[in-house]
Amino acid sequence: MASTRDRIAVTGIRVRAHHGVFDFEREQGQEFVIDVAVAVDLAAAASGDDLARTVHYGDLAVAVARAVERDPVDLIETVAERVAEVALGFDAVEEATVTVHKPQAPIEVPFDDVAVTIVRSRA
């Protein structure tokens, strides 16, 4: 469990990728929307106005997008796990909450969104 309540969040990261269990999803691709929030002790960064003591949210967003774009997988659960691993790779991050949205999922009834949320902490 994270020892801090401080958070940095980047929401609505849009990535075109080719994940899914159906061949047409892999071939055509679709948009995935990623929300990531990381627990980071922000006191030292704030008091010293020091970027090096926090997580650069631009770097985090780029790393998340690259992780989602990588090799296709069947499940958005797997995509979420991949994103959490990337987020936890930033030194200051104690915990990552990741939501992967698949708003164009192949579902036969009207819907607004399909999403999976996971929370992962450093071991």
N, CA, C and O atoms as a GROMACS GRO file, in nm:
protein
  492
    1MET      N    1   0.084  -0.119   0.000
    1MET     CA    2   0.000   0.000   0.000
    1MET      C    3   0.088   0.125   0.000
    1MET      O    4   0.194   0.127   0.063
    2ALA      N    5   0.045   0.223  -0.069
    2ALA     CA    6   0.122   0.347  -0.080
    2ALA      C    7   0.125   0.421   0.053
    2ALA      O    8   0.027   0.420   0.127
    3SER      N    9   0.239   0.485   0.082
    3SER     CA   10   0.253   0.558   0.207
    3SER      C   11   0.213   0.704   0.192
    3SER      O   12   0.215   0.778   0.291
    4THR      N   13   0.178   0.746   0.074
    4THR     CA   14   0.142   0.885   0.050
    4THR      C   15   0.004   0.894  -0.012
    4THR      O   16  -0.042   0.802  -0.079
    5ARG      N   17  -0.061   1.005   0.012
    5ARG     CA   18  -0.190   1.031  -0.052
    5ARG      C   19  -0.174   1.124  -0.172
    5ARG      O   20  -0.271   1.151  -0.243
    6ASP      N   21  -0.053   1.172  -0.194
    6ASP     CA   22  -0.027   1.260  -0.307
    6ASP      C   23  -0.042   1.182  -0.437
    6ASP      O   24  -0.006   1.064  -0.443
    7ARG      N   25  -0.094   1.247  -0.539
    7ARG     CA   26  -0.117   1.181  -0.667
    7ARG      C   27  -0.085   1.274  -0.784
    7ARG      O   28  -0.103   1.396  -0.776
    8ILE      N   29  -0.038   1.216  -0.889
    8ILE     CA   30  -0.029   1.281  -1.019
    8ILE      C   31  -0.117   1.198  -1.111
    8ILE      O   32  -0.105   1.076  -1.115
    9ALA      N   33  -0.205   1.263  -1.185
    9ALA     CA   34  -0.294   1.191  -1.275
    9ALA      C   35  -0.287   1.248  -1.415
    9ALA      O   36  -0.282   1.370  -1.434
   10VAL      N   37  -0.288   1.159  -1.511
   10VAL     CA   38  -0.301   1.197  -1.652
   10VAL      C   39  -0.419   1.115  -1.703
   10VAL      O   40  -0.415   0.992  -1.701
   11THR      N   41  -0.522   1.183  -1.748
   11THR     CA   42  -0.642   1.113  -1.792
   11THR      C   43  -0.670   1.139  -1.940
   11THR      O   44  -0.633   1.243  -1.995
   12GLY      N   45  -0.735   1.043  -2.000
   12GLY     CA   46  -0.776   1.060  -2.139
   12GLY      C   47  -0.664   1.045  -2.241
   12GLY      O   48  -0.673   1.104  -2.349
   13ILE      N   49  -0.560   0.969  -2.210
   13ILE     CA   50  -0.453   0.945  -2.306
   13ILE      C   51  -0.512   0.857  -2.418
   13ILE      O   52  -0.554   0.745  -2.392
   14ARG      N   53  -0.514   0.909  -2.537
   14ARG     CA   54  -0.574   0.837  -2.650
   14ARG      C   55  -0.467   0.771  -2.735
   14ARG      O   56  -0.371   0.834  -2.780
   15VAL      N   57  -0.487   0.640  -2.756
   15VAL     CA   58  -0.388   0.562  -2.829
   15VAL      C   59  -0.461   0.470  -2.926
   15VAL      O   60  -0.555   0.400  -2.888
   16ARG      N   61  -0.418   0.469  -3.050
   16ARG     CA   62  -0.471   0.373  -3.146
   16ARG      C   63  -0.384   0.248  -3.138
   16ARG      O   64  -0.262   0.254  -3.152
   17ALA      N   65  -0.450   0.134  -3.114
   17ALA     CA   66  -0.377   0.008  -3.099
   17ALA      C   67  -0.461  -0.107  -3.152
   17ALA      O   68  -0.575  -0.087  -3.196
   18HIS      N   69  -0.406  -0.226  -3.149
   18HIS     CA   70  -0.466  -0.342  -3.216
   18HIS      C   71  -0.491  -0.457  -3.119
   18HIS      O   72  -0.459  -0.572  -3.149
   19HIS      N   73  -0.548  -0.427  -3.003
   19HIS     CA   74  -0.576  -0.530  -2.903
   19HIS      C   75  -0.718  -0.582  -2.918
   19HIS      O   76  -0.808  -0.510  -2.962
   20GLY      N   77  -0.737  -0.708  -2.883
   20GLY     CA   78  -0.871  -0.767  -2.885
   20GLY      C   79  -0.865  -0.915  -2.921
   20GLY      O   80  -0.765  -0.964  -2.973
   21VAL      N   81  -0.973  -0.984  -2.892
   21VAL     CA   82  -0.977  -1.127  -2.918
   21VAL      C   83  -1.021  -1.159  -3.061
   21VAL      O   84  -0.999  -1.271  -3.109
   22PHE      N   85  -1.082  -1.063  -3.129
   22PHE     CA   86  -1.130  -1.087  -3.264
   22PHE      C   87  -1.026  -1.042  -3.368
   22PHE      O   88  -0.956  -0.943  -3.349
   23ASP      N   89  -1.020  -1.118  -3.478
   23ASP     CA   90  -0.924  -1.086  -3.584
   23ASP      C   91  -0.943  -0.943  -3.636
   23ASP      O   92  -0.844  -0.873  -3.660
   24PHE      N   93  -1.068  -0.900  -3.654
   24PHE     CA   94  -1.091  -0.766  -3.709
   24PHE      C   95  -1.041  -0.657  -3.615
   24PHE      O   96  -1.003  -0.550  -3.662
   25GLU      N   97  -1.041  -0.682  -3.484
   25GLU     CA   98  -0.986  -0.583  -3.390
   25GLU      C   99  -0.835  -0.571  -3.409
   25GLU      O  100  -0.780  -0.462  -3.404
   26ARG      N  101  -0.772  -0.683  -3.429
   26ARG     CA  102  -0.627  -0.685  -3.448
   26ARG      C  103  -0.589  -0.620  -3.581
   26ARG      O  104  -0.488  -0.551  -3.591
   27GLU      N  105  -0.670  -0.644  -3.683
   27GLU     CA  106  -0.640  -0.592  -3.817
   27GLU      C  107  -0.671  -0.443  -3.829
   27GLU      O  108  -0.589  -0.366  -3.879
   28GLN      N  109  -0.790  -0.403  -3.783
   28GLN     CA  110  -0.835  -0.264  -3.801
   28GLN      C  111  -0.785  -0.171  -3.692
   28GLN      O  112  -0.765  -0.052  -3.717
   29GLY      N  113  -0.766  -0.222  -3.573
   29GLY     CA  114  -0.728  -0.138  -3.460
   29GLY      C  115  -0.844  -0.052  -3.415
   29GLY      O  116  -0.947  -0.045  -3.480
   30GLN      N  117  -0.826   0.013  -3.303
   30GLN     CA  118  -0.927   0.102  -3.248
   30GLN      C  119  -0.863   0.190  -3.141
   30GLN      O  120  -0.748   0.169  -3.101
   31GLU      N  121  -0.938   0.289  -3.098
   31GLU     CA  122  -0.887   0.381  -2.997
   31GLU      C  123  -0.906   0.323  -2.857
   31GLU      O  124  -1.012   0.270  -2.824
   32PHE      N  125  -0.802   0.334  -2.778
   32PHE     CA  126  -0.806   0.302  -2.636
   32PHE      C  127  -0.780   0.432  -2.561
   32PHE      O  128  -0.700   0.514  -2.605
   33VAL      N  129  -0.847   0.449  -2.449
   33VAL     CA  130  -0.829   0.569  -2.369
   33VAL      C  131  -0.778   0.525  -2.232
   33VAL      O  132  -0.838   0.439  -2.167
   34ILE      N  133  -0.669   0.584  -2.190
   34ILE     CA  134  -0.601   0.542  -2.068
   34ILE      C  135  -0.601   0.655  -1.966
   34ILE      O  136  -0.569   0.769  -1.997
   35ASP      N  137  -0.638   0.620  -1.843
   35ASP     CA  138  -0.625   0.709  -1.728
   35ASP      C  139  -0.522   0.646  -1.636
   35ASP      O  140  -0.531   0.527  -1.604
   36VAL      N  141  -0.426   0.724  -1.593
   36VAL     CA  142  -0.326   0.672  -1.500
   36VAL      C  143  -0.307   0.774  -1.388
   36VAL      O  144  -0.291   0.894  -1.412
   37ALA      N  145  -0.309   0.724  -1.265
   37ALA     CA  146  -0.280   0.807  -1.148
   37ALA      C  147  -0.171   0.736  -1.069
   37ALA      O  148  -0.178   0.616  -1.043
   38VAL      N  149  -0.069   0.812  -1.032
   38VAL     CA  150   0.042   0.754  -0.958
   38VAL      C  151   0.056   0.822  -0.822
   38VAL      O  152   0.044   0.944  -0.810
   39ALA      N  153   0.082   0.740  -0.723
   39ALA     CA  154   0.108   0.790  -0.588
   39ALA      C  155   0.256   0.826  -0.579
   39ALA      O  156   0.344   0.742  -0.599
   40VAL      N  157   0.281   0.952  -0.550
   40VAL     CA  158   0.417   1.004  -0.541
   40VAL      C  159   0.420   1.101  -0.424
   40VAL      O  160   0.331   1.185  -0.410
   41ASP      N  161   0.522   1.091  -0.340
   41ASP     CA  162   0.537   1.189  -0.233
   41ASP      C  163   0.584   1.320  -0.295
   41ASP      O  164   0.698   1.332  -0.340
   42LEU      N  165   0.495   1.418  -0.298
   42LEU     CA  166   0.524   1.543  -0.368
   42LEU      C  167   0.580   1.653  -0.278
   42LEU      O  168   0.608   1.763  -0.326
   43ALA      N  169   0.596   1.625  -0.151
   43ALA     CA  170   0.641   1.729  -0.057
   43ALA      C  171   0.777   1.786  -0.094
   43ALA      O  172   0.794   1.908  -0.100
   44ALA      N  173   0.874   1.700  -0.120
   44ALA     CA  174   1.010   1.749  -0.150
   44ALA      C  175   1.013   1.825  -0.282
   44ALA      O  176   1.079   1.928  -0.293
   45ALA      N  177   0.941   1.775  -0.381
   45ALA     CA  178   0.938   1.844  -0.509
   45ALA      C  179   0.875   1.982  -0.495
   45ALA      O  180   0.925   2.081  -0.549
   46ALA      N  181   0.765   1.988  -0.421
   46ALA     CA  182   0.695   2.115  -0.404
   46ALA      C  183   0.777   2.215  -0.324
   46ALA      O  184   0.786   2.332  -0.360
   47SER      N  185   0.837   2.169  -0.214
   47SER     CA  186   0.912   2.262  -0.130
   47SER      C  187   1.038   2.314  -0.198
   47SER      O  188   1.079   2.428  -0.175
   48GLY      N  189   1.097   2.231  -0.282
   48GLY     CA  190   1.219   2.273  -0.353
   48GLY      C  191   1.194   2.316  -0.496
   48GLY      O  192   1.287   2.353  -0.567
   49ASP      N  193   1.067   2.312  -0.539
   49ASP     CA  194   1.031   2.346  -0.677
   49ASP      C  195   1.123   2.272  -0.774
   49ASP      O  196   1.181   2.331  -0.864
   50ASP      N  197   1.134   2.137  -0.751
   50ASP     CA  198   1.235   2.056  -0.819
   50ASP      C  199   1.170   1.943  -0.897
   50ASP      O  200   1.121   1.846  -0.838
   51LEU      N  201   1.170   1.954  -1.028
   51LEU     CA  202   1.113   1.852  -1.115
   51LEU      C  203   1.179   1.716  -1.096
   51LEU      O  204   1.113   1.613  -1.110
   52ALA      N  205   1.306   1.714  -1.065
   52ALA     CA  206   1.378   1.588  -1.048
   52ALA      C  207   1.328   1.506  -0.930
   52ALA      O  208   1.359   1.388  -0.919
   53ARG      N  209   1.249   1.568  -0.840
   53ARG     CA  210   1.200   1.498  -0.721
   53ARG      C  211   1.055   1.455  -0.734
   53ARG      O  212   0.989   1.425  -0.634
   54THR      N  213   1.005   1.454  -0.858
   54THR     CA  214   0.868   1.413  -0.884
   54THR      C  215   0.866   1.328  -1.011
   54THR      O  216   0.970   1.278  -1.054
   55VAL      N  217   0.750   1.313  -1.071
   55VAL     CA  218   0.737   1.242  -1.198
   55VAL      C  219   0.691   1.343  -1.302
   55VAL      O  220   0.590   1.410  -1.283
   56HIS      N  221   0.764   1.352  -1.410
   56HIS     CA  222   0.728   1.443  -1.519
   56HIS      C  223   0.606   1.382  -1.588
   56HIS      O  224   0.617   1.276  -1.650
   57TYR      N  225   0.492   1.447  -1.580
   57TYR     CA  226   0.369   1.388  -1.634
   57TYR      C  227   0.373   1.374  -1.785
   57TYR      O  228   0.305   1.287  -1.840
   58GLY      N  229   0.450   1.456  -1.852
   58GLY     CA  230   0.466   1.439  -1.997
   58GLY      C  231   0.540   1.311  -2.030
   58GLY      O  232   0.500   1.237  -2.121
   59ASP      N  233   0.647   1.284  -1.957
   59ASP     CA  234   0.721   1.159  -1.977
   59ASP      C  235   0.634   1.038  -1.943
   59ASP      O  236   0.639   0.937  -2.013
   60LEU      N  237   0.554   1.050  -1.838
   60LEU     CA  238   0.464   0.941  -1.799
   60LEU      C  239   0.364   0.914  -1.911
   60LEU      O  240   0.341   0.798  -1.948
   61ALA      N  241   0.304   1.018  -1.966
   61ALA     CA  242   0.205   1.002  -2.073
   61ALA      C  243   0.265   0.936  -2.196
   61ALA      O  244   0.204   0.847  -2.256
   62VAL      N  245   0.384   0.978  -2.234
   62VAL     CA  246   0.451   0.919  -2.351
   62VAL      C  247   0.483   0.771  -2.325
   62VAL      O  248   0.462   0.688  -2.413
   63ALA      N  249   0.532   0.739  -2.207
   63ALA     CA  250   0.565   0.600  -2.174
   63ALA      C  251   0.439   0.513  -2.174
   63ALA      O  252   0.443   0.399  -2.220
   64VAL      N  253   0.329   0.566  -2.124
   64VAL     CA  254   0.202   0.493  -2.124
   64VAL      C  255   0.158   0.467  -2.268
   64VAL      O  256   0.122   0.354  -2.302
   65ALA      N  257   0.160   0.569  -2.351
   65ALA     CA  258   0.117   0.554  -2.490
   65ALA      C  259   0.202   0.449  -2.562
   65ALA      O  260   0.149   0.366  -2.635
   66ARG      N  261   0.331   0.452  -2.541
   66ARG     CA  262   0.419   0.354  -2.606
   66ARG      C  263   0.388   0.212  -2.558
   66ARG      O  264   0.393   0.118  -2.636
   67ALA      N  265   0.357   0.197  -2.430
   67ALA     CA  266   0.324   0.065  -2.376
   67ALA      C  267   0.196   0.011  -2.438
   67ALA      O  268   0.185  -0.108  -2.466
   68VAL      N  269   0.099   0.098  -2.458
   68VAL     CA  270  -0.029   0.055  -2.517
   68VAL      C  271  -0.011   0.020  -2.665
   68VAL      O  272  -0.076  -0.072  -2.714
   69GLU      N  273   0.073   0.092  -2.734
   69GLU     CA  274   0.095   0.070  -2.878
   69GLU      C  275   0.172  -0.058  -2.908
   69GLU      O  276   0.168  -0.108  -3.020
   70ARG      N  277   0.242  -0.112  -2.808
   70ARG     CA  278   0.325  -0.231  -2.831
   70ARG      C  279   0.244  -0.348  -2.880
   70ARG      O  280   0.124  -0.335  -2.907
   71ASP      N  281   0.306  -0.461  -2.892
   71ASP     CA  282   0.247  -0.582  -2.948
   71ASP      C  283   0.105  -0.609  -2.896
   71ASP      O  284   0.076  -0.592  -2.778
   72PRO      N  285   0.019  -0.652  -2.987
   72PRO     CA  286  -0.121  -0.675  -2.952
   72PRO      C  287  -0.139  -0.789  -2.852
   72PRO      O  288  -0.066  -0.888  -2.853
   73VAL      N  289  -0.239  -0.773  -2.765
   73VAL     CA  290  -0.280  -0.876  -2.670
   73VAL      C  291  -0.432  -0.890  -2.680
   73VAL      O  292  -0.499  -0.807  -2.740
   74ASP      N  293  -0.483  -0.995  -2.623
   74ASP     CA  294  -0.628  -1.020  -2.628
   74ASP      C  295  -0.706  -0.928  -2.534
   74ASP      O  296  -0.810  -0.874  -2.573
   75LEU      N  297  -0.658  -0.911  -2.413
   75LEU     CA  298  -0.738  -0.851  -2.307
   75LEU      C  299  -0.692  -0.709  -2.268
   75LEU      O  300  -0.573  -0.680  -2.264
   76ILE      N  301  -0.790  -0.623  -2.240
   76ILE     CA  302  -0.753  -0.490  -2.188
   76ILE      C  303  -0.699  -0.503  -2.046
   76ILE      O  304  -0.630  -0.412  -1.998
   77GLU      N  305  -0.729  -0.611  -1.979
   77GLU     CA  306  -0.669  -0.637  -1.848
   77GLU      C  307  -0.517  -0.648  -1.862
   77GLU      O  308  -0.442  -0.599  -1.777
   78THR      N  309  -0.472  -0.712  -1.968
   78THR     CA  310  -0.329  -0.725  -1.994
   78THR      C  311  -0.268  -0.589  -2.028
   78THR      O  312  -0.157  -0.558  -1.985
   79VAL      N  313  -0.340  -0.510  -2.104
   79VAL     CA  314  -0.293  -0.374  -2.137
   79VAL      C  315  -0.278  -0.294  -2.008
   79VAL      O  316  -0.178  -0.224  -1.990
   80ALA      N  317  -0.376  -0.302  -1.919
   80ALA     CA  318  -0.370  -0.229  -1.792
   80ALA      C  319  -0.250  -0.272  -1.709
   80ALA      O  320  -0.181  -0.188  -1.651
   81GLU      N  321  -0.225  -0.400  -1.705
   81GLU     CA  322  -0.110  -0.453  -1.630
   81GLU      C  323   0.020  -0.398  -1.687
   81GLU      O  324   0.111  -0.361  -1.612
   82ARG      N  325   0.030  -0.394  -1.817
   82ARG     CA  326   0.148  -0.342  -1.886
   82ARG      C  327   0.170  -0.195  -1.850
   82ARG      O  328   0.283  -0.153  -1.822
   83VAL      N  329   0.063  -0.117  -1.852
   83VAL     CA  330   0.072   0.026  -1.820
   83VAL      C  331   0.115   0.044  -1.674
   83VAL      O  332   0.197   0.130  -1.644
   84ALA      N  333   0.060  -0.036  -1.584
   84ALA     CA  334   0.098  -0.026  -1.443
   84ALA      C  335   0.246  -0.055  -1.424
   84ALA      O  336   0.314   0.014  -1.347
   85GLU      N  337   0.297  -0.155  -1.493
   85GLU     CA  338   0.440  -0.187  -1.484
   85GLU      C  339   0.525  -0.069  -1.530
   85GLU      O  340   0.627  -0.038  -1.469
   86VAL      N  341   0.484  -0.005  -1.638
   86VAL     CA  342   0.557   0.111  -1.689
   86VAL      C  343   0.554   0.224  -1.587
   86VAL      O  344   0.657   0.285  -1.558
   87ALA      N  345   0.437   0.251  -1.531
   87ALA     CA  346   0.424   0.359  -1.433
   87ALA      C  347   0.509   0.332  -1.309
   87ALA      O  348   0.573   0.423  -1.256
   88LEU      N  349   0.510   0.207  -1.263
   88LEU     CA  350   0.591   0.172  -1.146
   88LEU      C  351   0.740   0.175  -1.176
   88LEU      O  352   0.822   0.171  -1.084
   89GLY      N  353   0.776   0.181  -1.303
   89GLY     CA  354   0.916   0.192  -1.341
   89GLY      C  355   0.975   0.330  -1.315
   89GLY      O  356   1.097   0.346  -1.316
   90PHE      N  357   0.891   0.430  -1.291
   90PHE     CA  358   0.940   0.562  -1.253
   90PHE      C  359   0.979   0.556  -1.105
   90PHE      O  360   0.900   0.513  -1.022
   91ASP      N  361   1.099   0.600  -1.073
   91ASP     CA  362   1.154   0.583  -0.939
   91ASP      C  363   1.065   0.634  -0.827
   91ASP      O  364   1.054   0.569  -0.723
   92ALA      N  365   1.002   0.747  -0.844
   92ALA     CA  366   0.925   0.808  -0.736
   92ALA      C  367   0.788   0.746  -0.716
   92ALA      O  368   0.723   0.773  -0.615
   93VAL      N  369   0.743   0.664  -0.808
   93VAL     CA  370   0.607   0.610  -0.802
   93VAL      C  371   0.599   0.495  -0.702
   93VAL      O  372   0.674   0.398  -0.710
   94GLU      N  373   0.506   0.508  -0.608
   94GLU     CA  374   0.482   0.405  -0.507
   94GLU      C  375   0.366   0.314  -0.546
   94GLU      O  376   0.366   0.195  -0.512
   95GLU      N  377   0.268   0.369  -0.617
   95GLU     CA  378   0.149   0.293  -0.654
   95GLU      C  379   0.093   0.352  -0.784
   95GLU      O  380   0.104   0.472  -0.809
   96ALA      N  381   0.032   0.267  -0.864
   96ALA     CA  382  -0.029   0.312  -0.990
   96ALA      C  383  -0.172   0.260  -0.998
   96ALA      O  384  -0.199   0.143  -0.974
   97THR      N  385  -0.262   0.351  -1.033
   97THR     CA  386  -0.400   0.314  -1.064
   97THR      C  387  -0.420   0.339  -1.212
   97THR      O  388  -0.399   0.450  -1.261
   98VAL      N  389  -0.460   0.236  -1.284
   98VAL     CA  390  -0.471   0.243  -1.430
   98VAL      C  391  -0.611   0.201  -1.471
   98VAL      O  392  -0.661   0.097  -1.429
   99THR      N  393  -0.672   0.283  -1.555
   99THR     CA  394  -0.799   0.246  -1.617
   99THR      C  395  -0.780   0.246  -1.768
   99THR      O  396  -0.733   0.344  -1.826
  100VAL      N  397  -0.816   0.136  -1.830
  100VAL     CA  398  -0.812   0.124  -1.974
  100VAL      C  399  -0.956   0.121  -2.023
  100VAL      O  400  -1.035   0.034  -1.986
  101HIS      N  401  -0.990   0.218  -2.108
  101HIS     CA  402  -1.123   0.229  -2.166
  101HIS      C  403  -1.117   0.177  -2.309
  101HIS      O  404  -1.022   0.203  -2.383
  102LYS      N  405  -1.219   0.103  -2.347
  102LYS     CA  406  -1.231   0.054  -2.484
  102LYS      C  407  -1.370   0.094  -2.535
  102LYS      O  408  -1.461   0.011  -2.538
  103PRO      N  409  -1.386   0.220  -2.574
  103PRO     CA  410  -1.519   0.273  -2.606
  103PRO      C  411  -1.580   0.217  -2.734
  103PRO      O  412  -1.700   0.233  -2.758
  104GLN      N  413  -1.500   0.151  -2.817
  104GLN     CA  414  -1.554   0.093  -2.940
  104GLN      C  415  -1.552  -0.059  -2.935
  104GLN      O  416  -1.541  -0.125  -3.039
  105ALA      N  417  -1.562  -0.115  -2.815
  105ALA     CA  418  -1.562  -0.260  -2.800
  105ALA      C  419  -1.676  -0.323  -2.879
  105ALA      O  420  -1.783  -0.263  -2.891
  106PRO      N  421  -1.653  -0.442  -2.934
  106PRO     CA  422  -1.756  -0.508  -3.013
  106PRO      C  423  -1.865  -0.571  -2.924
  106PRO      O  424  -1.860  -0.689  -2.892
  107ILE      N  425  -1.961  -0.488  -2.887
  107ILE     CA  426  -2.073  -0.531  -2.803
  107ILE      C  427  -2.201  -0.507  -2.881
  107ILE      O  428  -2.214  -0.404  -2.948
  108GLU      N  429  -2.295  -0.598  -2.873
  108GLU     CA  430  -2.414  -0.592  -2.956
  108GLU      C  431  -2.524  -0.500  -2.903
  108GLU      O  432  -2.625  -0.482  -2.971
  109VAL      N  433  -2.508  -0.444  -2.787
  109VAL     CA  434  -2.610  -0.353  -2.732
  109VAL      C  435  -2.548  -0.214  -2.718
  109VAL      O  436  -2.426  -0.202  -2.706
  110PRO      N  437  -2.630  -0.110  -2.719
  110PRO     CA  438  -2.574   0.026  -2.700
  110PRO      C  439  -2.504   0.038  -2.565
  110PRO      O  440  -2.553  -0.011  -2.464
  111PHE      N  441  -2.389   0.106  -2.565
  111PHE     CA  442  -2.314   0.128  -2.442
  111PHE      C  443  -2.227   0.251  -2.460
  111PHE      O  444  -2.202   0.295  -2.572
  112ASP      N  445  -2.182   0.307  -2.350
  112ASP     CA  446  -2.096   0.424  -2.355
  112ASP      C  447  -1.948   0.389  -2.348
  112ASP      O  448  -1.865   0.451  -2.414
  113ASP      N  449  -1.915   0.288  -2.267
  113ASP     CA  450  -1.774   0.259  -2.243
  113ASP      C  451  -1.760   0.121  -2.182
  113ASP      O  452  -1.851   0.073  -2.114
  114VAL      N  453  -1.648   0.060  -2.205
  114VAL     CA  454  -1.604  -0.060  -2.134
  114VAL      C  455  -1.470  -0.021  -2.073
  114VAL      O  456  -1.385   0.035  -2.141
  115ALA      N  457  -1.451  -0.051  -1.946
  115ALA     CA  458  -1.326  -0.013  -1.882
  115ALA      C  459  -1.285  -0.117  -1.779
  115ALA      O  460  -1.368  -0.185  -1.718
  116VAL      N  461  -1.154  -0.128  -1.761
  116VAL     CA  462  -1.094  -0.211  -1.659
  116VAL      C  463  -1.004  -0.121  -1.576
  116VAL      O  464  -0.927  -0.042  -1.632
  117THR      N  465  -1.013  -0.131  -1.444
  117THR     CA  466  -0.927  -0.053  -1.356
  117THR      C  467  -0.849  -0.148  -1.266
  117THR      O  468  -0.905  -0.241  -1.207
  118ILE      N  469  -0.719  -0.124  -1.256
  118ILE     CA  470  -0.634  -0.202  -1.165
  118ILE      C  471  -0.553  -0.107  -1.079
  118ILE      O  472  -0.528   0.008  -1.117
  119VAL      N  473  -0.511  -0.155  -0.963
  119VAL     CA  474  -0.424  -0.081  -0.874
  119VAL      C  475  -0.306  -0.174  -0.841
  119VAL      O  476  -0.324  -0.287  -0.796
  120ARG      N  477  -0.185  -0.123  -0.863
  120ARG     CA  478  -0.065  -0.200  -0.836
  120ARG      C  479   0.033  -0.115  -0.756
  120ARG      O  480   0.044   0.006  -0.777
  121SER      N  481   0.103  -0.180  -0.663
  121SER     CA  482   0.202  -0.113  -0.578
  121SER      C  483   0.337  -0.180  -0.595
  121SER      O  484   0.348  -0.291  -0.646
  122ARG      N  485   0.438  -0.109  -0.552
  122ARG     CA  486   0.572  -0.169  -0.550
  122ARG      C  487   0.570  -0.287  -0.454
  122ARG      O  488   0.501  -0.284  -0.352
  123ALA      N  489   0.645  -0.390  -0.488
  123ALA     CA  490   0.649  -0.511  -0.404
  123ALA      C  491   0.714  -0.483  -0.270
  123ALA      O  492   0.725  -0.573  -0.187
   0.00000   0.00000   0.00000
